[in-house]
């Protein structure tokens, strides 16, 4: 994995130098061609090579050689860039190219070795003369254990499984059970399979476990051995796949059968065997278990297994330790519940910890020790059972996903990870393989979706557009990340209760420090060690203490600096300054925070030294003024501030004209001028967040928003008006022209007419999300018409208090899924026809008029009478509101806060 990531990273840096309009260094074209050829060859080899014929030791040796050669070339190139821009111990161009030629030769030797391996179809260890020792692989069983494991917490799911197996349609049904490793899929399937009712209901039952490296002939033999007494393994092994399949088909024809295919890892295995299972109208069933969501699509209406809640986790732990909850000593109950909670609802973890506790003396001191070291103990107990089960999911990953997954270890335990931040980091680290016709952001999101479908990354929250907004990772899977990353020397992460500083930290390329370093001795050791990491490319800091000077990290690409370290200027300096940061000229991702200044903070022009900066995130309490040099930073992809004053671009003929064609995001630009010259410089912008205050300069017409229609690729626009006198902006908004590409639109504090919302905004063909927040709308009635809002999924209206009447029809919002109304005290009712929208899932009301709440209840009752069970209503009311009595299963009532 590390070798693949190193190759991809080196390819990125070469391409960025070659494509940059003003590259900091030049590379000889023949060297570029040689490097690119070797990189492409080795990358293709790693992506397609099967290590089944070679030992892990031999594979590691080859990958280590590849990674070291790629890193050597990268170090030479990026050190040369730093020396050229900021000075240092410069070497002559001839020496640089000579050193690079040596690395190219090393890659050539590796390529030659790999070609011999491929051409002769031999194992790596045969070529490298390495003695390999084979590891005994775990065999798969053709029948489940007759022991029914505890099914605490999944009783409802077991009932569902039994119902689906024994009831419903007469044709053949496929029942998928999907969830992450260790969630209890096999246990659930086994408990259903062994029920006497199932044995009585089906004429034939067969269980086969599918391994990651499946063999179709072996699968068919195992099924035959379950369903037929005729024939031994020896006689069956002599038959072809089609002969075995035909015998299965004949044995199952005319009979009601149940086949369980446990632990399927690919759709391909199903495609190979499904033709042998006849659909004979006998209510036969096939049950599959899988970790992969795409495999679960084999069937319909499958079961998704989720984590146990705290009560069920405690019940399962008690069953494992005491058999009954009442047997738990009172003095152990509190700490026991803490242990169960820390297992994060994963049954495998609870069972492993429970087994450990059952074998030890029930002493509070011992249980407290277990509680404080839950993850490390879970992975050590029972011959690392948890780790082995979860490691399978990592081993099965495609090579291009492995760096992205291991990178999840840099985030603190139990943290909710902002997806937009994560994807930017993946891109900046060079993990994302370019795909023709797709942006790196699109590819990285596809990577994330794939990892979620494999149940390795968990969905925490989706945004208003339905896309994943926050994610996280289970503690035990994070432990897999950290262990594998440490073994591959991919990331060094400081860990609580672990004072070990790895001996090879000086060669680490990614360092993450995010827990509180309360141990002063350990903090001193870390700071000392960080002075000797000249090859570090990433430094992600979320901790207490003091960082060493940044000049120790000359080659950094990724830097996050929290507020406690950062000082915007030299005055009262105790941490680092912008000038320190801007000496790190290879930065691609920079995120800083500062609340230590009172006046607008002017970025120094030296920001231009960051020749390859892609993401710039600045969180501060007051506005930042960008220098004009920002317009020359052609690699910028995302610029996000709390408040940024963006200067006018230099006029053509006065300065070199650079178009920021890579720029996708501009967040919180203050008093944004929508002039033609400005918009011409950001033609590919996709997300734009702008705000307007009183302190405008020059003629108001220069801020006119009608030019926004020129941004043909704009997908998300957030426009805020923080003005006391909104009258001067009337003409601006009335002349508003928006691009048809918009999918999400938010207005805050705007002064608009309801008819403009219908005619101008409703006409946007791709608009899916519309939010009107604290807008001074003109008029008390909103009347919509057919043919508008054709693709709108979410409508949110917040504090538009003048609205009293809403006249509409279900056909006016044909695809609406969520309606959110907040602090709409004068709105008399929600039109009853809203409930007739077939796609509507949720009506959300917060601090609205009582009559609006009553109308929502009426809408729900009408839909329930029509058997529309997909609609829910959620209402926030004041504590003493009598309408709280309207609560029902689909009409949820909560208490709201008083503003």
N, C-alpha and C positions, 0 to 999 in steps of 0.2 A: 504493500500500500504506500509506504513512504517513498519508494522508488517512483511509483506512478505520479504521486503528488509533486515530486521534485522535477520530473520531466515536464509535466504540465506547466509548472511555475516557470521553468526556464523558457519554454516556448512563449509564454505570455510576455516576459521581459524583452525577448528578442523582437517579437511583433510590435510591442509598444515603442521600442527605439526606432524600428524601421518605418512605422507609420506616423510618428510624431512630426508635426510640421517644422519643429526646430529641435531636433534631438540633441541631448547634451553630449553625446559621444557618437562616433561613427565606427561601424564595424565593416571589415572587408567583406565584400559580397561573397567571395569564395568560401570564407569561413562561415558566413551565415548559411550558405547552401549546405556545407558539410554538416554543420550542427543540426540544421533542420531535418536533413535526411536521416541522420542517426536518431534524432529524437522521435520522429514519426515511426521509424522502424521499431525502436524499442517500445514505444507506447503501444503500437499494434500488437507486438509480441506479448506484452503483459496483459493486455485486454483479452487476448484469445488463448493464452497458454493454459493448459490444464496441468495442475501439479500432481495429478493422480499417479503419474509414473515416477515421481521424484520425492525424495524425503523433504520434510519441512526445513531441515538444516541446510540442505543444498539450495533450496529455493531462497532461503534467507541470505546465503552467501552471495548469490547472483544479484538479488535485489539490493543488497548493501553496496556492491560494486557500482550498480547503475546509479543509486542515490548519491553516492560520494562523487562520482564523475559529474553528475548534473549540478550538485551543490558547488563543486569547485569552479565550474564555468560561471555559475550565477554569482558567486563571490567575486570573481575577477571582474565581471562586467559591472556589477553594482558598486564595487569599490572604486572602479574607474570613474563612474558617474559622480560619486561624492567628491573625489579629488578634483575633477574638472570644474565642479560648480562652487564648492566652498574652499577648495585648496586642501593642502595636507601633504603627506609624503608622496609627491607625484612621481610617477615612473614614466619613462619615455614611451611614446607610441609604439616604437619598434619592440620594446620589452613586453608591453602589454599584449601585442599581437603574437609575440613568440610564446608567452605563457599560455595564451588561449589556444595556440596551435598544439601545445603539449596535451591539454585537456581533450581537444578534438581527437588526437591520436589515441588517447586512452579510451574514448568512446568507440573509436574504430575497432580497437581490440575486443571490446565487449560485444560489439555488433558481430564481429567475426565468430566469436564463441557461440553467440545465440543462433547465428545462421547454421552452424554445424549441428547444434541441438535440433533445430527445426528440420534440416535437410535429412539428417540421419535418423530422426524420430527416436532419439535416445533420451534417457533421463538426465537431469542436470548433474546429479552426482556422478554419473558415468563419465561425463565430459570433464568435470572438475576433480575427479578422483577423490570423492568424499565418501567415507564409510557411513552408510545410512542405517539407522535402526528403525524398524517399522513399529508403529504404534498399533495396538489392538483396537480395532474399531468396535463400537457397540453394535451388536446385531439387532435386527428388528424382529419382533414377535408376530406370529401369524394369528395369535389369539390373545385377547386381553386377560390379564390376571383375574382370577375368580374372586379376588378380594375387592370389595366395594369400599373405596376410600370415602372419608367423611365428606358429605356434600353440604356442609353448613354454609348458609348464605345464598345457595343457589336452588332452593326448593322450588321457587316460582319458575325458574328456567327449566328445571327437570320436568315439571308439569307440562310446560309448553312443548318440550321435546317429545314427551309421551303422547301428547295430543296430536302433534304433527306426524308422528310415526303410525299412529293407530286410527286416525280419523282423516276426514277430507276426501279428496278426489280418488277415483279408482285407477287413474293412470299413474305411471311411475313418477315419483317425486324425489327431488334432490334437496336434502336439508344440510346447508352449511352451518358450521359453528366456527366463528372467527374471533380472534383476540390475540393479545401479545403472549409471548412465551411465559409459561408459569401461571397463567390466569385461570387454568382449570378446565380447558377444553376437553382433554382426554378423559379426565375424571368424570366430567358431566356425561360424555358419550358412553363411558364404561358403565356408569351407574344405570343409565337407561338400557343399555344392551343386556345387562345381567338381570333385569327385572323379570320375574316369572310371567308377567302379563305379555312382555315382548316375545319370550320364548314360546308362549302359547299362541300368540297372534300370528306369527310368521311360520311358514313351513320350513324355511331355510334361513339360517343366520350365519354370517361370515364376517370375520374381522381381519383386516390386514393393515399393518403399519407401513407407511411409505417413507423411505429414507430420502435424504437430500439427493444422493446419487442413486436414483431408482433404477431398477431393472425390470422391464415389463414382463419378461418371462418368469422371473421370480415372483412378481405380484400375482400373476395368473396361477402359478403353482400353489401358492399359499391359499388362494381362494378355493381352488379345487380340493385341497386337503381338508378344508373346513366343511365343504358341502357334499363331498362324496368320499365313501370309504374305498371305492375301487381305485387301485393304483397307488404305488408308493412314490416317494420323492425321486427315487432313482429312475423309475420308468417314465415319470412325467418330465424329468429333466431332459430326456432324449427327444422330446417332441418340440415342434416349432411353435412359435407364438400363435399362428393362425389355428393350428390344431388344438392347442390348449384353449383358446378363446371359443372355438366351436363347441368343445366339450362343455365349457361353462354355460354357453348359450342354451344348449340342449338340456342341461341339468336344471336350469332356472325356468325354462319355458313351461307355462301352464301352472306355475306355483307362485305363491306369495313369498317374497324373499326380502331380507334386509342385509345389505352389505355396508359395513363401516370401513371407510378408508381414512385412517388416522394419520394426521401430520403430513398433509399434501403441501408441497413447496412450489409446484408449477402447474399451469393449466395444461401443459403438454402431456403430462402423464395421464390426465383425465381424457384428453383427446385420443390417446392411444388405446384406452381400454373400454371406453363407453359403448362402443359398438357391440360388445359382448354381453351387455345387460339388456335383456328384452323388455319392452314396454308391453306387457300382456294383459293390461286391464285388471290386474289382481291386487291392486293397492300396494304394490311393492315400493320399497323405499331404499335410498342410498344416502347414508349420512357421512359427511366429510368434516374433518377438523383441519384448520389451517391458521397460520399467522398472517396470511396475505389477503388483503381485501379484494384484489383482482381475482384470486382463485375462488373466493366466496361468491363471485358473480356466476359461477357454474350453476348454482341453484337460484331459487327465488325466495324472498322473505326469510332469509336466514336469521340466525341468532347471533347478536354481537355481545360478547361477554365483557362486562365492565368490572372495575375494581370493587371489592367489598367495602361497605361503609364501616365506621368504627365499631358499631355494635356487633355486626356479623364477624368482623375480624376478631373481636374479643371472644365471641362464641367459638370460633374455629380454634383459636389458641387454647382455650380451656379444654376443648375436645381432644386436642393433641397431647396436652400435658396431664389432664386429670380425668378425661373421659366425660366428666360432667362439670358444669360451671359451679354447682353448689359445693363441689369438693375443693375449690380454691380457698386457701387460708385467707382470712380477712386482711391480714397485714401485707399480703402480696397482690391484693386486688388492684390497688391504685397503680403500682409500678407495672403490673401485668397489662393493664389497659394502655399504659404509655408504650410498652413494648409492641402491643398489637397495633397501635396507631402509627408507630414508626415503620411498620412493615408496609405502609402505604397501600393497603388493600390488596396486595399480591398474594394469592393463596400459597404459592410455592414458597415464598419467603416465610410466611406464617408457619407452614408445616415444618420447614427446616429448623426454624428457631424453636418451635414447640417440641420437636424431637430432641433437641439439645437440652432444653429445660427439663424434659421428662427424665433424662438420664442423669441429671445432677440433683444435688440436695436442694430442696425448696427453701433457700435462704435469701432474705431480702438483699443482702450485700451482693450476692452473686447475680441476682436479677437486675440490680442497678448497674452492675458492670455490663451485662448484656445490653441493657437499654442504651448505654452511652456509646457502645461500639457495634450497633446493630448490623450495619452494612458489611463491615469487615468480617464479623463473625458469621453472617449468613453465607458469605462466599468461602469461608474456610471450613464450615461445618459440613458433615456428610460428604467428605471428599470433594468439596467445592461444587456441590450439586447444582446450586442456583446458577453459579457462574457458567457451568458447562451447558445448562439448558439455554441460557440467554446468549451465550457465545455462538450458538448455532445460527441465530438470526444474523449476527454480524458476519460470520463466515460465508453466509449465503448471499450477501450483498454484492451487486456488481461493483467492479473495481472503482468506478468513478464516484460511487456514493460513499465509499469508506472514509475518505478524508473528511467529508462533510459531517458524517455521523460522529467520528472521533472528536471533531471540533466542538461538539456539544459539551464536552468535559470542561471547557474554559469557563462556563457559566456556573455561578454558585448553586449549590444544592438547593432544591425546592424553589428555585426562582422561576417566575413566569418570563419567558423570553420574548421580546418584541420581534416579530417575524421580519419586519422591514429592516431592522438592525442586523439580524442574523444573516439575511440574504446579502446585504451589502458587505458584510465581513467575508462571506464565502467568495464573493467576486474579488474583493481586494486581496485575499490570500492567494488567489490564482487557482482555486479548486474547480472552477466551472469551465468545462470544455466548450469552446465556441461551437455553435451549430448554425449553419448558413440559414439566413432568413429569420433568426430569432435573436433578440437581445439577450445579454448575459443575465439580466433580471428575470426574464421569462424562463430561461433554462434553469436558473437557480430555484425558482418557485416550483418548477416541475420536479426538481430533485427533492424538495421538501415534501411535496405531495406524495411522492413515491415512498419516502421514509415513513410518512404518516400511514399510507396504505399498508405498509409492512408492520405497523403497530410498534415501531421503534421510537417514534416521536409522537407525543400525545397532544391532541387539540385542546386548548384551554378556552379560547374565545375566537369567534369569527367577527369580522367587521360588518358594517352595514351593507357592503356589497357582496357578502357571503364568503369572501376570501379569509383565509386563516390570518388572524391578527396577533394572537399570543399562543405560544406553545410551551411545552416543557418535556422533561424526560424523567422516567422513574429512577429512583436512587440507585437501584441495582443495575439498570442499564447504564447509568452514568459511571458506575464502578467499572463496567466492562470497557467503556470509553477510556477511562483513566489508566486502567491496566494495560490495554492494548497500545495506547498512545505512549505510555512510559516504555514499554518494550520496544516500540519502533523508534523511540527518541523523537517523537512527533510533536509532543507538547509537554512542557513541565508545568504542573499545577501545584501550588502550595496547598497542603492539606492540614486540617485541624488534627491535633494529637499525633502528628507525624513530623518529628524534628529532623528527618533524614534529608540531607541535601545531596542529590545524586553526584557521583564523582565526575561524570561527564557533562556537568551543567554548562561548561564553557563552550560546548558545541551545540547547545540547545538553540533552536530557531524560533520557538514560540514559548512565551512565558506568561502565566496568568497568576496573579496574586489577588485574591478576592475575599479571604476571610480575615477576621480581626486577628492581627498578630500580637496577641497580648503577651506572649512569652518573649521577654526582652532579649534573652540570649539567642533565641531562634531568629528574631528580627535582625539582630546584629549579624548572624550567620548569613541570612538571606541577602542583606545589603552588601556584605562582603563578597558573596558569590556573584551578585549581579554586576560587580565591577569587572568581571572577567567573562562576559558573554558577547564578544565582538561580532558574532555571527547572527545574533538575535534579529528576527524580522518582525516579531509581534510582541508587544508589551501591553497587557490588559490588566489594569490596576483598579481594584476596589478594596482598599484596605487602609488601616491606620498606619502611622509611621511616616518616615521620610524617604523619598526616593533618592538613589544616587544620581549624580549629574547625567544629563541625557547624552553627553558626548561619549559615554560608554557604549551607546547604542547607535552608531553612525549609519547602520544599514536598515534601520527600522522601516517597515511598510505600514504597520498597524499600531496605533497608539491611542489608548483611552486614558484620560487623566481626570480624576474627580476633582471637585471644587477645593478640597482641603489641600491639594498640592499646588494649585495653579494661581499664579499672580500675573495680571495682564501687563505689568511694567516693572521697572527696576525698583520703584519706591517701596521701602519696607519689605524688601524681598526676603522670603524664607523658603520658597519653593522654586518652581520653574516658571519661565516667562515665555511669551510668544517668540521672542528672538531665539531662545533656546530651541523651541520646537521647530522653527523654520530653518534650522541648520540640518534637520533630518530630511534631506532633500528627496529621498526615495519614498517618502510617505505616500500611501494610497488612501488610507483611511485615518482620519484624525477626528477625535471626539474629545472636546474639552468643556469644562464648566467653570464658571467663576461668578461669584457674587460679591467681590471685594472692591468694587469701584462705584463711584457715585455719578460720574459724568459719562456721556456717550464714549464708547470705547472704539478708538480708531485702529483698525488693523494696519500694521506696517506693510509697506510695499514689498517687503522681503517675502511675503507669502508666495510671490511669483517664483521663488526658488524651488517650490514644490512642484517640479516639472510634471510629475505623474500623479498628482492628487486626484482621486476620484470621488471621495466622500468627505465632506466638511460639515461637522455637526458642532454647533456652539450653543450651549445653554448658559444664559446669563440673565441678570435681573434688569438690565437696561439695554438700550439700543447699541448696535455695533455699526460702525461706518466702514464699509469696504473700500479698499483703494481701487483706482481705475485699472491697475494691473490685473485685477481678477478677470477681465475680459480676454486676457492672453492665456488663461489656464485652460487649454483646449481639452484636457482629459477629464474635467469635472463632469460627474454624473449626478451627484446629489449635493445640494447646498441647503442646510437646514439650520435656522437660527430661531431664537425666540423673537427677535426683532432685528432686521437688517436694513440699513440704508444702502441701496445699490446705486452706484454712480451711473451717469449717462455713459454709454459706450463712446469711445473716440470716434469722431466723424471720419468718414472715408477721405483719404488724402492727407489727414493730419497725423495718422498713426497707422501701424500695420493693422489691417482689419482681420480679426479672427472671429469665426463663428463657433459658438459653443455647441457643436452638433451632437455631442455626447450627453448634454445636460438633459436629465429627465425630471428632476425635482428641484423646485425653488419654494422654500417654506418661510412664511412670515416676512415678506418683503414689504417695508413700510413706504407708503405713498408711491406705489409703483406707477411709473409712467408708461402708458401703453402706446407709446409712439411707434411709428413704423420702423425706425432705426433700432429701437430696443428689441422689438419682437423678431426682427430679421436675424438677430444674433442668437436666438433660442428657438430654432425652428422645430425641434423635436421634443419640446417640453411636454411632459405627460401629467405632472402634478404641479399645480401652482396655487400658493396660498398668499394672498395679499391683504394688507390692511391700510386703512386711511384714517389719519387723525387731523387735528386742527392745524398743525404746523406745516402746511404745504408751502411750496415755493413756486413762484411764477404763475403763469396763467392756468386756470382750472381746465381749460380745454386740452392741455397737454396730458391730462390724466384720463382723457375720455376712454371709456371701456369698449367703444364700438370696434376698436382694432383687435379685440380678443378673438374675433372670428377668423383672424389670419393664422391662429395657432391650430393647424389642421390635425395635430396628433394629441391635443390636450384631452385628457380623460377625466381629470379631477380638478375642480376649481372651488376654492374656499375664499370668499370675499367678505371682509369685515369693515364696518364703518363705525368708528368710535368717535362720533362727532356730537357736539352739543347743538350745533346749527346745521341740520341736515338739508335745509332748503337749497343751499348752494350746490348740492349734489343732484338735485332733481333731474337736470338736463342730462347729466352723465348717464344715469340709470335708464332714463327714458329712451336714450339712443343705444341701449345695450344690444350688442350683437354677439352671439355665442357660437362657437364652432359645433358642427353636427357630431363631432367625435366625442363629446362629453358623455360620461357615464355617471358621474357623481357631481352634484352642485350643492353648495352651501352658501347661504346669505345670512350674515349676522349684522343686525342693526341697519339694514337697508330700508330705503323708502321706496316702495313699489306699489303699483296698482294690481289688484287681483286679476284684472283682465290681461295684464302683461304676463302674469304667471301662466295663464291659460294659453295665450297666443304665442308668446315668444319662447317660454321655457317648455311648455307642453308640446311644442313642435319638434323638440330635439329627438331624433329617432332612436338614439341609443341610451337615453337617460334612464338609469336604473335607481338612483338614489337622489332624492330632493329633500333638503333640510332648510326650513325657514325659521331662524332663531332670533327672537326679540326684534322682529322687523316692524317698522312703522308703516303698516299696510294702509293704503288709501281705500276706504270703503268698508262697509259692514257686511257685505254679502259676496260670496264667491260662487260663481256659476260656471261650471265646466261644460264642455261640449264633446261630442264624439269625435274620434280620430286624433285625439291628443294623448299624451302620456302612454304611448303604445307599449313601452317596455318598462315602465316604472314598477319597481319591486318594493321600495320603501318610501313612504311619505311621512316626514316628521315636521310638525308645526309646534313651535315653542314660543310662548309669550307673545303671540300675535293677538293681543287682547281685544282689538276692535272687531274681530270677526264674530258675527252673531248668527248668520245664516249660511248654510252650505247646501247648494242645490246641485245635485249630480245624479249620475246613473251608473249602474255596475259596468256598463259597456265603456264608460269614460276612463276606467282604470283596469283594463282587461287582464293585467298580469300582477296586480298588487298583491304582495304577500304580508306586509306589515304596515299598520297604520299607528303612528305614535302622536298623541296629542298631549301637550304638557302646559299647565297653567293657562288654560283657555277658559277663563271664568265666565265669559259672555256668550260662548257658543251654546246655542239652545239645544241642539241635538246632533247626533251623527245620523246622516241619512240612512234609513233602514235598508235601502238598496245596496249599500256597501256590503252587507252580509251575503249578497248574491254573487259576489265575485268568486269564481271557482277556485282561484289560487290563494285566497286570503287565509292566513294561518293565525295571525295575532292582531288583536286590538289592544293598545296600551294607552291607558289614561292616567295622568298624574295631576292632581289638584285642578280638575276641571269642574264645570258646573254639575250640580246634581242631576239636572235633566239630561245632560250628555251621558252620564253614567247609567241612568235608567234606560236610555236609548240603546246603549251597548248591551245591556242585559236583554232587552227585547230582541235585538239582532241575534244574540246567541241562542235564545230560546226558539226563535223561528228556525234557525239552522239545525238545531238539535231535533226539532220536530220533523225535519226533512232528512234525518239520518246523516247530516254532515258532522262527523265526529272530529274533523281536522281543525276546527276553529277553537281558539282559546282567547279569553279576555283577561287582562291583568290590570287591576285598578289600585291606585294609591289614594287613600282617603285620610282625612284628619281623624285623630283618635276618637272623637265624640260623634262622628258622622253616623247617623242611623242607617245609612245605606250599606253599612258593613254586613247587615243581615242578608244581603243578596248573595253572599258567597256560596259557591257550589264547586264541584270538582273542576269544571272548566271556566269558572268565574272566580279568579284568585283575587283576594283583597289583602292589601298590605297597608301599613301605616306610613304616611308621607311626612316629611319635615316641613316646617313652616318657614318660609323665606322672609 
